[in-house]
């Protein structure tokens, strides 16, 4: 009886090939983001702006806005996700992968979205300013803060409530979500949104799905909420501010959104 002929080099090649195929399959099936990371927000009309009368000119006039359904991230984008997509982590405190990413400028966010969408085949984006406020206010309710009950306390949000005890960044999901199931809408990190800043926009805003994609002076991007080092007044859902898109600031991050249809 003839003995079978073995080819050790060929066997090793087959094993290596099989290992590569297994690794590729696992990698291909691993999505950096899944549907459970998002909340479906049912669109409606609401009064956008400083409905309590304790804000500043940037939050006026209060005006009616109507939104279509959309998805928004339950959590601010974490350092783990940012590292997975971008291959780097610029954050100020890297001691916990579930801390939100910060020190990202607007152009970093645009690059992140482009790469994430290429990896997933999805169309993730930033929320518009109106979508952000509507979600913070639990579907446009008359509440000041994006917390579980619309009030603010050290048990409900990460902010500078006492200069002697502020503790810095916290892992996403460390505090109770708001009524829509969204975390850290007040505090932890402030967030870039899609809109360019236009000082006249609240006077001229269209009613349906408003967003400032172009402006005569495209030099400032809107950011919403405050970060762990800011005090109570800045945690309000109607608070708005702006920064140059190239600025990278401690405590400035972002969260994802996408269309519902």
Secondary structure, DSSP 8 states (H G I E B T S, - for coil): -------HHHHHHHHHHHHHHHHHHHHHT--SS-GGGEEEE---EEEES-TTS-S-GGG-S-EEEE---EEEESS--BHHHHHHHHS----S--S-TTBB--S--HHHHHHHHHHHHHHHS---EE--HHHHHHHHTTTT-S-SBSSSSS---TTT-BS-S-TTT-----BTTSS---TTS---SSBSSEEEEEEE--TTHHHH--SBS------SSTT-EEEES--TTS-GGGGBTT-EEEE-TT---TTEE--EEEE--
